[in-house]
């Protein structure tokens, strides 16, 4: 179902298409009337048709030549876009990168004793150290994000500050461990794993059965996604067979936040004051999105993954099988929109040249190739203006200024060059319709390809319609060349 904005943009696009059709039909009227008047005989028709073809070929070559300045502007857009993303990366490193939360887990070290026989036949005892990682039975995580923009020079990066809270129930019953020598209960600790420790904005709190614990940096683990974060050691004598853990933390991050569903039953809630979320990996069970914020809820069972509730640190378990992820999706940047607009540059140049070529052979206007070249360069400069202005102003305002400047400059130039206000107004109308239609296309992310393809098809059909009668008169009218020559040389008779 299309929303009202999309319907409005489609209506605007249809209006501009109607304007374009009217301009095309007007050109058709001039072709059918003036071209027939100019070609009074066979020699006249040949004299007029050959220059038309020659000029059309030259203009076609010039159109392809105009790809050079358009390509240069396109490369500049890509360069600025790459610079923009490099600034985003630096800002992420300074503020905080994308955050992934895998917490909490219980870690219990243990010692193994293995007897092996050496090559010399002697018995040797090998002492091994490893850690049991115990995941919670019930896990509840919530993250509330407040977004903001960090500015650097003319660029800005979307970041957030998240209030993360978690609650988990544990029950620990040591599993069978081959060659177990001792379980070090007094060295057990709770780990809160984060993908980027530098994003911890304030001192977190961790409690076991409502008893606040002292925090330690690091996790002491090698398992993927559990290698960084912070830890808390239970008070001496804590019963680890069944207990509850609560924690909260204030985190800084950039654009994306993820949570690993480690519990046998996990509930995850993510909310933010941002209206453009993108959910990836494991999709939420329910979500609400309005004009200013979103909320999403996940309910995930341990049956959705393949790793067990208890495993060792050296087992190489992959915890990335199931991830609940919410991204603060930022609609396409002005750089991306400008690059998309530049892809239509060759069509703008071709249609404008076609209009000028029609003027030449229907209104008796003669334009120099240098003037064609300057018009093409002006059309390419539009994208340079759009890129420059959009770095400092809103895209809509920048587009209006760049398009208005281009339309007025080219229309004025054609008016002076052709000594006709009508020609200038016709070119202004064509360019205004094209730029209006292009803006509608750029605003329709879902329907841009459909509308762009429709425009190309419409232009093709319009060109076919305008050129359908180019040689009809040449085939139907009798040869009057002899009569013309007789009038020019009466003595020859």
Buried (B, 14 or more C-beta within 10 A) or exposed (E): EEEEEBEEBBEBBBBBBEBBEEBBEEBBEBBEEBBEEBBEBBBBBEEBBEEBEEBBEEBBEBBEEBBEBBBEBBEBBEEBBEEBEEBBEEBBEBBBBBBBBBBBBBBBBBBBEEEEEEEEEEEEEEEEEBBBBBBBBBBBBBBBBEBEEBEEEEBBBBBBBBBBBBBBBBBBEBEEBEEBEEBEBEEBBBBBBBBBBEBBBEEBBBBBEEEEBEBEEEBBBEBEBBBBBBBBBBEEEBEBEEBBBBBBBBBBBBBBBBBBBBBBBBBBBBBBBBEEBEBEEBEBEEBEEEEEBBBBBBEBEBEEBEBEBBBBBEEEBEBBBBBBBBBBBBEBBBBBBBBBBBEBBBBBBBBBBBBBBBBBBBBEBEBEEEBBBBBBBBBBBBBBBBBBBBBEBEBEEBBBBBBEBBBEBBBEBBBEBBEBEEBBEBBBBBBBBBBBBBBBBBBBEEBBEEBBEBBEEBBEEBBEEBEEEEEEBEEEEEEEEEEBEEEEEEEEE
